Amino acid sequence: MNVESILFGCSMGGMLFALILYVVFGQVTVRKLRKYPDTKNALGVEFASGWDILNVAQALAIPRSWSKKLESSPLSALYANSESLRQNTTPFDRLLAAVFYWLFTASGMTMIALVVLDGLGIIR
């Protein structure tokens, strides 16, 4: 067993767990936020069904300085309003968002990096 296989297995396991957290976060937090009129319009653009779950998780997980930059950009309508969401979520919701978002991001980036390295012939 080589290092690449172990990294790929860990990445796939992390992604599976992240996708379970995606469903839990959607049912526990985003469902609640969709019910309130003031937060329903703060979830960002939904390109596909469930995209607002990713928008909310990103808004709650990334540092506030990053959120401010995204929300003041010309494409601000694409992103969720972090201040409104932080006011209407519990610390558990924010923790769940952070664990889900960073696990999802890290697993996805690791898989992409492994595919690129394999395509370049660096790993076999």
C-alpha positions in Angstrom: 0.0 0.0 0.0 1.4 3.3 -1.1 1.0 6.9 0.3 -1.3 7.9 -2.6 -3.7 5.1 -1.9 -3.9 6.1 1.7 -4.4 9.8 0.9 -7.1 8.9 -1.6 -8.9 6.6 0.9 -8.8 9.3 3.6 -10.0 11.9 1.2 -12.9 9.6 0.1 -13.8 8.9 3.7 -13.7 12.6 4.6 -16.0 13.4 1.6 -18.5 10.7 2.6 -18.6 12.1 6.1 -18.9 15.7 4.7 -21.8 14.7 2.6 -23.6 13.2 5.6 -22.9 16.5 7.4 -24.3 18.3 4.3 -27.7 16.6 4.8 -27.7 17.1 8.5 -26.7 20.8 8.2 -29.4 21.3 5.5 -32.1 19.8 7.7 -31.0 21.3 11.0 -29.9 24.8 10.1 -30.8 25.9 6.6 -34.3 24.6 6.9 -34.8 26.8 9.9 -33.3 29.8 8.1 -35.6 29.4 5.1 -38.6 29.8 7.4 -37.7 33.3 8.5 -38.5 36.1 6.0 -35.5 38.2 7.0 -33.0 35.3 6.4 -34.8 33.7 3.5 -33.5 36.4 1.2 -30.0 36.4 2.8 -29.1 32.8 1.6 -27.5 33.8 -1.7 -28.3 32.7 -5.2 -29.3 29.0 -5.5 -27.8 27.8 -8.9 -29.0 24.3 -8.2 -31.1 22.7 -5.6 -29.2 22.7 -2.3 -26.6 25.3 -3.4 -27.9 27.6 -0.6 -26.7 25.0 1.9 -23.2 25.5 0.6 -23.6 29.3 0.6 -24.8 29.3 4.3 -22.0 27.0 5.4 -19.4 29.1 3.6 -20.8 32.3 5.2 -20.7 30.8 8.7 -17.3 29.0 8.3 -15.0 31.5 6.7 -13.5 34.4 8.7 -15.6 37.6 8.9 -13.0 39.6 7.0 -13.3 37.2 4.0 -17.1 37.4 4.2 -17.0 41.2 4.1 -14.8 41.1 1.0 -17.2 38.7 -0.7 -20.2 40.7 0.3 -18.8 44.0 -1.0 -17.7 42.6 -4.4 -19.7 43.2 -7.6 -20.9 39.5 -7.3 -22.2 39.9 -3.8 -25.6 38.6 -4.7 -24.1 35.1 -5.2 -23.0 34.9 -1.5 -25.0 34.6 1.7 -25.2 37.6 4.1 -23.0 36.4 7.0 -24.1 39.0 9.5 -27.7 38.2 9.2 -27.0 34.5 9.3 -24.8 34.8 12.4 -27.6 36.6 14.2 -30.1 33.9 13.5 -27.9 30.8 14.2 -26.7 29.1 17.4 -23.1 28.3 18.2 -23.9 24.6 17.4 -25.1 25.7 13.9 -21.9 27.6 13.3 -19.7 24.7 14.5 -21.6 22.3 12.3 -21.2 24.7 9.3 -17.4 25.0 10.0 -16.8 21.3 10.3 -18.9 20.5 7.2 -17.5 23.3 5.0 -13.8 22.8 5.8 -14.0 19.0 5.6 -15.8 19.2 2.3 -13.3 21.7 0.9 -10.2 19.9 2.2 -11.5 16.5 0.8 -12.3 18.0 -2.5 -9.0 19.8 -2.9 -7.1 16.7 -1.9 -8.9 14.6 -4.5 -8.3 17.3 -7.2 -4.6 17.5 -6.3 -4.2 13.7 -6.5 -5.9 13.6 -9.9 -3.6 16.4 -11.2 -0.5 14.8 -9.8 -1.5 11.4 -11.3 -2.2 13.1 -14.7 1.2 14.7 -14.7 2.8 11.4 -13.9 4.3 12.5 -10.6 2.5 9.7 -8.7 1.5 6.3 -9.9 
